[in-house]
Structures are given as C-alpha cells and as structure tokens.
Amino acid sequence: MIYISYGSDIAKITYDTLVMSDISKYLSADYNVALKPNLVVPGPASNGAVTHPEVAEGVILYLREFGVKNIRIIESSWVGDSTKRAFKYCGYEELSRKHNVPLIDLKSDDVRKLSHSGYEIAVCKQSLDTDFLINLPVLKAHCQTRLTCCLKNLKGCIPDSEKRRFHTLGIHKPVAALNMLIKTGYCVVDGICGDLTFEEGGNPVTANRIIAGRDPLMIDSYCAELIGYMPHDVQYLSFGEKIGVGKLYTPDVEVIEQGTENKPKINVSAMPAANRYRNFIDEDSACSACYSTLIHAIHRLHGRVKTDGKIHIGQGFVGKSGNGVGVGVCAKGFSKNVPGCPPKATDIIEMLR
C-alpha cells in the first residue's frame, strides 16, 4: 500500500502519514533506527533539492511516541561538497539540538565490501549497522536518471570513490544492486517541492505532499508516474524489479490518502519553473498537487503543447463545461479531460500527445 498526506504543515503531515500507515507492523521500540535524508547540497529545502528538516522532525516525533529511543541521522553529500555544511545550512544542526538526535557524516565512516548481481560495492557501515533504516528522499527529477527518489537516495550511503565509480558503471544497475545490500525499513518521501529538472535544485514545483510505504520500488515507480515517467523509462526501476528489490506500482495497488480537503492552493511565486508554461494554462483555485503534475507533464513535452485554447485546471471550473482540455476532476466538464485528484503526469502527457 501507499499512503499520502497533503498540507502545508510539513512536520504534522509527515507525522500523520506515519500514524495512518502500516509502519508499526515492521517497527519495534528497541530498534536502532537510522534516518537517511537527501542533503545532496547545502541550501534551503525550498530550492527543491534537499529533504525538509520538518519531514525528519515529523518522523522523529512519531518514533519517540512509539517508544524508539535510539535514533540517528546519516548522510553523505555529493562528491565535492561537505556533509557538515549541508547539516548546517539545511537546518539539521538545529534539528539535532532540538531533539537530541546525532548527525553522522558518512564521508568519514568505515566501509564494508558486499556483492550483489555481479557488483562489489563498498557500503558505509553506519547504513548497515542499523535495525531499521527510514529512507527520506526528495521526489524530484534528475538530469541523468530522470527520477531520483528512494532507490537512488541510498547512493548517499557509499563513499565518494564509489559514487564516482557508479557513474562509470552506468549508474542504473549498481543503484539497484545497492538496494539489495542496504535494506530499507520504510520510505517517507518528501514530495513538498521537488526540483523539476536537476538534482541540485533551482526549479522547485510545489506539491505539498508526503508519500510513504514499505516497498521502495513500488514507491519510486508510483512517483515516476506522478512526474511524467513510466517505470520502464527509469532503467534502475526495471533492473530493480528483475533482481528482487520490490514490486512495481500497478493500478491495483491501494493508495490511501488523507487531508485531500486541505490540499494547499498553488503558489506560483514558489514555482519559478511554472512561469515558463503559464501561457498554456487557465488556472482557477488549483491545488498545488494537481498544478505541479500539469507542470511536470508540460515540461516532459518540452513545452511543445498544441491545444485549442488553454488547459483548464482548478476548483473554479467545478460545474463548468465547454470545448477544450480540462485537467483533474474539477475540470471534468470539458470535452477532453484527464481525471484524477491529482491526475498523473503520464496520463496528461498521453492526452496532450
């Protein structure tokens, strides 16, 4: 199953998502728990590159209420940058002090060499010596692999020398193999405002949602469709299914949502990438999750959109009808409509094509 919460109070919706999820089936109060955010670069999460500290805080609050005492945060920023700087500028030093949770820089960690699927990989010991690893990735696009979310976030659990080598190996297969060596206990995806195009941020698209579940491959393949890719478009997902990382998302997977009535309205000023495509869109009181899906779809089409008139989206179109394109259930009265609340970018792309 996949669990989703919407809202603008990030720590609260993260906590609420875990409360309604099935994480308690796998968790024990005496576990040694490691949280693995994505702190690829030092900077604010509002740029769309790094995990909001409020997401980690929501998880910590849930774990403490559950009775878990041994919690730590582990990370290694990308090659050439300092994890310690990232901890500071991404807000994790303050989070550490507030909740007395240690920060572990994996760049200075010992490694253990393990093998799977023909790949010998050096893995940081702190990511292996834990009873329960909670993966806290950002849902965002990536210039090389198209998607970066749960599976690719574990690349922060290997030394810099291995990160470089992964790229010489083609990145996709070793990323999948790594996820057979590091067992994820649970995934809590920061879907607040992931970047539209690049791993390092700068083009955030506001969606204001938290997505959680047990199976990282299922979560990743579901998230791929949200931003306009089918699972086979992302090679490490296909290979991950082949070697047994998990199961791909299919329409029969149950998706449980809460807070749908509280989906925040869009804030275009927080979505600089969206400004490029506003000429295509007639928006009236659209929720950020729905609007962000449309932006991802148009971006995937490189802005080459041909329609008779603008694309209608938002609650202001409830009960209205006419010729043209409507996106989401609120605009179902138009002659061409992509249903969903929110719809998937893949479905919007198919309709616009």
N, C-alpha and C positions, 0 to 999 in steps of 0.2 A: 504494500500500500504506500501511497504518497500523501503527505499531509502538508497543507498550505494555509498560512495565515496572512491577512492583509492589514495594513495600518501604518501609521507614521511614528508610533511609539515603539522603536525598534527592540529595545530590551523586553518590553511587555509581550509583543507578538512572538518573539523568539521563545520566551518562557511559555506562553500559551500554546504554541505549536507543540512543544515537548509534552506538555500536560495532556493534550489530546492524542498524542502519538502512541506507538507501541514500544517506545524505548525502554520502558520499565520491565518488559519481558526479558531483556538482554542484560540489564544493568544490575549490579549489586553494590550495596553501600560500602563494602570493604574493598572495592576495586581501586586500583591506582589508575586514575584517568588522565589522559593527555588530550589537550585541545590543540588542533592544528589549523590555525587561520591561514589566510593568504596575505602575507605582508611583503609582497614582491619588491616594493619600493617604499621609501619613507615619504609619507604625504597623507593628506586627509582622505578619508573613505569617500567623501562626496565627489572625488575625481573619477570614481568608478573602477579603481584598480585593487583596493585592499578591503579586507573584511572589517566592517564596522566594529569598534570595540564594544558597542552596545549589544551586538549579536553574541559575542563571547560572554558578556555580562549576563545576558538572559540565560545562557546555558549554565553558567556558574550558579546563579540563583536557583535554578531547577535542581542542580546536582546537590547543592548544600541542603535544600529542603528534603531531598531524597535520602540524605544522610551520608553522602560521599564527602570525605574529609581530605583525601589525597588528590589534589588537582594541580596540574601544571600546564603551562602554555609552551609549546615547542614550535620553532620556526627557523628557517634559513632563507634569507632574502636572495634575490637572483645574483648571478655572478657579477662581481664588481661593486656591489653595494653592501652596506653594513646592516646586519640584522639589529644590532643595538640601536642604530639610528632609527630604523623602522619602528622598533618597540617604542621609542620616544615620540617620534613625530606622528605615528598612527594612533597614539593615545593608549598604548598598552602598559607603559610605565605607570601611569596614573591608575589604570585598572588593577594592576598588580598590587599597588599600595592599598587601594580601597578594599580589596577582597583577600589580601594576603595570599596571592597565588604567584608562585615563582615563574620567571621567564627564563626559558632555556634556549640559548643560541646554539643551534645545531652545527654551525660552521666550526665550532671548537669541540665538537663531540667526537668520541671514538666511533669507529665503523666496524661492521661485521659483513663479510662477503657471503652472499647467498646466491643461489641459482634457480632459474625457472625458465622454461621454454627456450632453452639454449642461450640464455643471457646470464652471465655472472655479474652481479651488481653489488657495489659497496653501499650499505644502508646504515644510516646513523642509529646507534644503539638505543638512544632515548625513544625513538619511534617504535622500536621492537620490544623494549623492556617496559611495557605497559599492559595492564589488563584490558583496557578499553580505550580505543582511540576515537575521538569525535572529530570528524573532518568538518572544517568550517570554511569552505571555499566561497569565492565570489562567482556568481553566474555572469560570465562575460564572454565576448568574442576574443579570438586570438588570431594574429596575422598569419601564423604558420599552420596551426592545427584546427583553425576555425572556431572551436569551442575550447574553453578551459573551465573546468568545474571540479567535480570530486576527484576523478581519476588523476588528472594532471596536477592537482594541488599536492599530491604526495611526492612530486618531484622536489618539493622543499624539504624532504626527509633524506636526501642524499647529499654527499659533499659536492663542492663546486666542480671538482675534477670530473665527477660522474655526470653532472648537469651538462658540461661541455661534451662529454662522450656520447650522451644520449642523442645529441643533435647529429653527430657523425654517424650514428646508427639508424638515423631516420626518425627518431623520437617516438613514433606511434607504438611500435611493438615493445620497446623497453618500458614505456609508460604502463602499458597493460600488464607486462610481466611484473613490474614493481608492485602492482596492486594485488598480486598473488603472494608477494613476500611480506607486505605490510597489511595486516588485517584491520579493516575499518569496522569499528563497533557500531557507529551511527553517523549519518550525514545530516548536517544542518546548513543549508545553502543560504548565503546572503544574496538575496535577489532584490535588494533595495534599489541600486542604481548602477548596475554593471556597465562597463565600457562597451561601446558599440563595435569597436574595431580592433583595439590593441590592448595587450596585456598590461601595459604601464599606465593606462588611464588617460583621461583628457576628453573623452566623448561619452560621458555618462548618460544613460537612459533610465529615467526614474520609473520603477515598477512597484516599489514598496511592498514586497512580499518576502516571506520566509518559506522555504521548501525543505521538507525533511523526510527521511526514510532510512531504512536499513540497508538497501541494496544500492551501492554507488553507481553501478552500471545502469540500473533502472532509472535512477535519479538523473544521471547525465544524459541518457537518451531522451527522457522526457524534456529536460531543459534545452536540449539541442533543438527540438521542435518548436519550443517557445521563441527561439531567436532565429528560426528560419532554416534549420538544417535537419535532414533526415539522418538517422543513426549511421547509415552507410556512407554519408558524407564525411564522417569523422572516423578515420581509419582505426584509431585506438579503441573505439567502441566495438567495431566489428571483430577486431582481434581479441578484445577482452571477453566477448561472448564465446568465442571459439575456445579459449583456454580456461574458461570457467570462473571469471571474475564475478559474474552475476547474470541476470536476465535483462534483456532489452525491454523497454516500455512498449506495451501494446494497449489498444483501446479498452481491453477488458480489465486492465489494472484499475483498482479502485483509487480514486483521488478524492480525499476528504478535505473540504475547505471550510474555514471559519472566518468570520469578520468580513464577508463579502459585502455586507451593507456599509462597511466602513472603508471601502477602497478609496484612498485619497484621490482628489481631483488632480489633474496634471498641473505641473509647474514647469512651463516651457523654459523659463529662465534657468532652471536647473538641468535642462537638457539641451546644451548647445548644439549637439548633432541634429536635433529635431528641426532647428531653424532652416536647415538646408531643404527640407521637404514640406514646409508649411504651405507652399503654393498648391500642393496636391490635395490638401485636407480641408474639409469643412468640419470643424470641431465645436461641439456644444456640450459642455459639462461632462467631458470624458474622464473616466477613471485612469489613473496613471498606468495600471497594469495593462489595460486594453490599448491605450495610446502607444505605450512602449512597444507592444507587439507589432502594431502597424508600422512604426518607425523602423524596427528591425527588418520587416518584410520589404519595405521600400528600399532600404539600404542594400539588402541582398540582391535587389534588382538593379542596383547601381543608379537608382533614381530614374530609370527608364520606364516610366509608367504612362500608359495611354488609356485614358478613360473619357467618356462623355460627361464632362463636368468633374467636380471634385468628389473625393471619397468622404462619405458622411460617417461620423463616429461620435458617440456620446449620448448621455441620458436625455439631452434636449431633443433627440429625434424619436423618443418613445411615442408611439401612436401616429407618427407621420409616415407618409408614403410618397412614392414617386419613382420616376425612372432614374437610373444611376446605381451607384455602388454604395452599400451600407456595410459597415464592419461592426460585428458584435450584435448581441440580441437586442440591444436598444434601437438599432437601425435596421431591424428585420423587415420593415415595411417597404424597403426599396426593391426594385426589380431584380437586382443582383445583391446577394447578401452572403457574408461569411459568418455563420453562427458561432456562438461561444461567449463565455463570460469569465476570462477573456478568451478570444479565439487563439489559435496557434498561428505563428508567422508562416509556417509551411502551408497552411490552408489559404491564407491570404495571398501568398505568392502564387499558388496554383490558380486561384481565381483571376488574379491580375494578369497572369500569363495568357 
